[in-house]
Amino acid sequence: MRTSLSKKIFSTLSAGNSSLVLGILGPFGLLLTAVLSSNLLSVSAAAQDSRSRLAPNADVQMDSLASRVAVQIRLSKIDPENTKVFVFDFSNAVDKEFSKLGGLLADRFSAALRNQADGFVVLDRQLLTAYLKDNWIDQKAIQSNGIALALARSMGATAVVRGDLEEEPDHQLRLTLRLEGFGPAWSAESLFALTGEMQALFEAPLPTFMRISPIPAEPGVLIPGLDGVGIPECIYCPPPLYDDDARAAKYQGTIELSVVVTPEGRSDSILVLKGAPFLLNKQAVEAVQKWKFKPAEKDGKPVRVRVPIEITLRVN
């Protein structure tokens, strides 16, 4: 929720076919800089003991699904030397959230598909995980139609496999797979016995890939809106470029930055708190580096402060 202080300095800028809402949040908004620390579960580590966590016949069913997907890929007649597939974490069908079970099953399916990979390559899921972590991206931001495929293609993949998990009566779990990138989307599904341990994993969220640690206190950097410290005002705020891949994918989302505004009204020490895919993080940082501010003041003198800045990208 934005405070009244933040409302004073929010503005909307247009950039071609997109609009960017730029804002500097007030003192309560500074809580954005204290992103909750999460002990990320290593999905690859979870995959190591997936066989013990899944129902007894789950491996056979997963191998069968992988075989069906492999056949469909080969039927597409794409150049086998350049056909590369990414398997994304499986999301919950009802709320599109990500669970530890979805990460575990995606790892297991990716391994099964790799064993069937005659004429195509299954890319290491850790490449995608590293990309999300390096760019501070919330996985939900890339799950809308077209975004996952566009992102995968920007990383060298041809197609993606995504999955939805849905709990069914009688302790069963439905996995619906979608293969995207070879013409019309193709899907397949299977029912798995839902064990107690799987149920627990299904209810446990997979941590998001945002900045883990809060920003430590910095000597000489004050908090705007507290103890008589004013709030800086952006007086020259050209919007970031809208990356061509992002525009083609019709990506919409937000980037959250933490920026030190100097007594001279310049931006300094820019950190990404919550990022976006493609080149949007880089372009957002480059844009903010050019901004000019009316600096914050304390006792009538300009001072150095750190503020979060939110850039909302919308395709019109």
C-alpha positions in Angstrom: 0.0 0.0 0.0 1.4 3.4 -0.9 1.4 6.2 1.7 0.1 9.7 1.2 3.8 10.8 0.9 4.3 8.5 -2.1 1.2 9.8 -3.9 2.7 13.3 -4.1 5.4 12.2 -6.4 3.9 9.4 -8.5 3.7 10.1 -12.2 2.8 8.1 -15.4 5.1 8.2 -18.4 4.5 6.7 -21.9 7.0 4.9 -24.0 5.6 3.9 -27.4 3.1 1.1 -26.9 3.8 0.8 -23.2 3.4 3.0 -20.2 5.6 3.1 -17.2 4.4 4.2 -13.8 7.3 5.6 -11.9 7.1 6.2 -8.1 9.2 6.8 -5.1 7.6 5.3 -2.1 7.3 6.9 1.3 8.8 5.7 4.7 6.5 2.7 4.9 7.3 1.9 1.3 10.9 1.5 2.4 9.9 -1.8 3.8 10.4 -3.0 0.3 14.1 -2.8 0.8 13.8 -5.5 3.6 12.8 -8.4 1.3 12.2 -11.4 3.4 15.1 -13.8 3.6 14.4 -17.2 2.4 16.4 -20.3 2.6 16.0 -21.4 -1.0 15.4 -25.1 -1.4 17.7 -26.4 -4.1 15.4 -28.0 -6.6 18.2 -30.1 -7.9 18.8 -31.4 -4.4 15.1 -32.1 -4.0 15.3 -34.2 -7.2 18.0 -36.4 -5.7 15.6 -38.0 -3.3 12.4 -37.7 -5.5 12.1 -41.4 -5.9 11.6 -41.8 -2.1 9.1 -39.0 -2.0 6.8 -40.1 -4.9 4.3 -42.8 -5.0 5.7 -46.3 -5.9 4.5 -46.2 -9.5 5.2 -42.5 -10.1 8.5 -43.1 -11.9 6.8 -45.4 -14.4 4.1 -42.9 -15.1 6.6 -40.1 -15.4 8.7 -42.1 -17.9 5.5 -42.8 -19.9 4.7 -39.1 -20.0 8.2 -38.3 -21.1 8.0 -40.8 -23.9 4.8 -39.3 -25.2 6.3 -35.8 -25.1 9.4 -37.0 -26.9 7.4 -38.6 -29.7 5.4 -35.3 -30.1 8.7 -33.4 -30.3 10.1 -35.7 -33.0 6.8 -35.5 -35.0 7.3 -31.7 -35.2 10.2 -32.4 -37.6 12.2 -29.4 -36.3 15.9 -29.5 -37.1 17.2 -32.0 -34.5 20.6 -30.2 -34.2 18.9 -27.0 -33.0 15.9 -28.4 -31.0 16.3 -27.5 -27.4 13.6 -27.8 -24.7 13.3 -26.2 -21.2 11.1 -27.7 -18.5 9.7 -25.0 -16.3 8.6 -25.6 -12.7 5.1 -27.0 -12.5 2.5 -24.6 -11.0 -0.7 -25.3 -9.1 -3.7 -25.3 -11.5 -6.0 -23.4 -9.1 -4.0 -20.4 -8.0 -0.9 -20.6 -10.3 1.4 -20.6 -7.3 4.5 -22.7 -7.2 5.0 -25.5 -4.7 8.0 -27.6 -3.7 6.2 -30.6 -5.2 5.9 -28.8 -8.6 9.7 -28.2 -8.5 10.4 -31.8 -7.6 8.1 -33.2 -10.3 9.6 -30.9 -12.9 13.1 -32.1 -12.1 12.0 -35.7 -12.3 10.2 -35.1 -15.6 13.1 -33.2 -17.1 15.4 -36.2 -16.2 13.0 -38.6 -17.7 12.7 -36.6 -20.9 16.4 -36.3 -21.2 16.6 -40.1 -21.2 14.2 -40.0 -24.2 16.0 -37.2 -26.0 16.8 -38.7 -29.4 16.9 -35.8 -31.9 16.5 -33.0 -29.4 18.2 -31.6 -26.3 16.7 -31.1 -22.9 18.4 -28.1 -21.4 19.6 -28.1 -17.8 17.0 -26.6 -15.5 19.7 -25.0 -13.4 20.3 -22.6 -16.3 16.8 -21.2 -15.9 17.0 -21.2 -12.1 20.3 -19.3 -12.3 18.8 -16.8 -14.7 15.8 -16.1 -12.4 18.1 -15.8 -9.3 20.6 -13.5 -11.1 17.8 -11.2 -12.3 15.7 -11.3 -9.1 12.6 -12.6 -10.9 9.5 -13.9 -9.3 8.5 -17.0 -11.2 4.9 -16.0 -11.5 6.1 -13.1 -13.7 7.1 -15.4 -16.5 4.2 -17.9 -16.4 1.6 -16.0 -18.5 0.9 -17.1 -22.0 3.8 -16.5 -24.3 6.2 -15.1 -21.7 7.8 -18.4 -20.7 8.3 -19.4 -24.4 9.7 -16.0 -25.3 12.1 -16.1 -22.4 13.2 -19.6 -23.2 13.8 -18.7 -26.8 15.9 -15.7 -25.8 18.1 -18.2 -23.9 18.5 -20.5 -26.9 15.6 -22.9 -26.4 13.1 -23.9 -29.1 10.2 -24.9 -26.9 9.1 -25.3 -23.3 7.3 -27.8 -21.3 5.0 -26.4 -18.5 2.7 -28.3 -16.1 -0.2 -27.8 -13.9 -0.9 -29.8 -10.7 -4.4 -30.3 -9.4 -5.6 -32.3 -6.4 -8.3 -34.8 -7.3 -10.7 -36.9 -5.0 -9.4 -40.1 -3.5 -5.9 -38.9 -2.8 -4.9 -38.4 -6.5 -2.9 -35.7 -8.2 -3.5 -34.7 -11.8 -0.5 -33.5 -13.8 -1.3 -31.8 -17.1 1.7 -31.1 -19.3 1.7 -28.5 -22.1 4.3 -28.5 -24.9 4.7 -25.0 -26.4 6.8 -23.9 -29.3 6.1 -26.5 -32.0 3.0 -24.9 -33.5 -0.4 -25.4 -31.7 0.1 -26.2 -28.0 -0.1 -29.9 -27.2 -1.0 -31.4 -23.9 -0.9 -34.7 -22.0 -1.9 -35.7 -18.5 -1.6 -38.4 -15.9 -3.0 -39.2 -12.5 -0.6 -39.9 -9.6 -1.3 -41.4 -6.2 -1.0 -38.5 -3.7 1.1 -39.7 -0.7 1.1 -37.8 2.6 4.6 -36.6 1.9 3.6 -35.4 -1.6 0.6 -33.6 -0.1 2.9 -31.7 2.3 5.2 -30.7 -0.5 2.2 -29.6 -2.6 1.2 -27.2 0.2 4.7 -25.9 0.7 5.5 -22.8 -1.5 8.6 -22.8 -3.6 10.6 -19.6 -2.6 10.5 -16.7 -5.0 13.7 -15.5 -6.6 13.8 -11.9 -5.2 16.7 -10.2 -3.4 17.3 -12.4 -0.3 19.0 -10.0 2.2 17.9 -6.6 3.4 20.1 -3.7 2.4 22.5 -3.0 5.4 22.7 0.4 7.0 24.9 2.8 5.0 26.9 5.6 6.7 25.6 9.0 5.8 22.5 7.6 4.0 19.3 8.7 5.7 15.7 7.4 5.5 13.3 9.9 3.9 10.2 10.8 5.7 11.7 10.1 9.2 13.3 12.4 11.7 12.7 15.5 9.7 14.2 14.1 6.5 12.4 15.1 3.3 11.5 13.1 0.3 13.3 13.6 -3.0 11.3 14.5 -6.1 12.2 13.3 -9.6 12.3 16.3 -11.9 13.7 14.6 -15.0 12.6 11.0 -15.3 12.9 9.6 -18.9 11.4 6.1 -19.0 13.5 3.0 -19.7 13.6 1.5 -23.2 11.1 -1.2 -23.7 13.1 -4.3 -24.8 12.0 -5.6 -28.2 11.7 -9.2 -26.9 9.6 -8.0 -24.0 7.4 -6.0 -26.3 6.9 -8.9 -28.7 6.0 -11.1 -25.8 3.7 -8.4 -24.5 5.4 -8.6 -21.1 3.8 -6.6 -18.3 5.1 -6.4 -14.8 7.1 -4.3 -12.3 10.7 -3.7 -11.5 11.6 -2.6 -8.0 14.9 -0.8 -7.5 16.6 0.7 -4.4 18.4 3.9 -5.2 20.5 6.4 -3.3 19.7 10.0 -4.2 22.6 12.2 -3.6 22.6 15.8 -2.3 23.3 16.9 -5.9 20.1 15.2 -7.1 21.7 12.3 -8.8 21.1 8.5 -8.5 23.8 6.3 -7.0 24.2 2.7 -5.7 21.3 1.3 -7.6 20.2 -2.2 -6.6 17.5 -4.5 -8.1 15.0 -5.8 -5.5 12.6 -7.4 -7.9 13.5 -7.8 -11.5 11.9 -8.6 -14.9 13.0 -10.8 -17.8 14.7 -10.0 -21.0 16.9 -6.8 -20.8 14.4 -4.8 -18.8 16.5 -4.7 -15.6 19.5 -3.3 -17.4 17.4 -0.8 -19.3 15.7 0.3 -16.1 19.0 0.8 -14.3 20.4 2.7 -17.2 17.4 5.0 -17.3 17.5 5.8 -13.6 21.2 6.6 -13.8 20.1 9.6 -16.0 17.4 10.8 -13.7 17.7 14.2 -12.0 16.1 14.8 -8.6 15.2 17.7 -6.3 17.2 16.2 -3.4 15.8 15.4 0.0 16.5 18.0 2.7 17.0 18.0 6.4 17.1 21.3 8.4 17.2 23.1 5.0 20.2 21.3 3.7 20.3 18.6 0.9 21.1 15.1 2.2 21.8 11.7 0.9 18.8 9.2 1.1 18.0 5.7 -0.1 14.6 5.2 -1.7 12.8 2.4 -3.5 11.6 3.1 -7.0 8.9 1.0 -8.7 8.7 0.9 -12.5 5.5 -0.6 -13.8 5.5 -1.7 -17.4 2.3 -2.1 -19.3 1.7 -2.8 -23.0 -1.2 -0.8 -24.3 
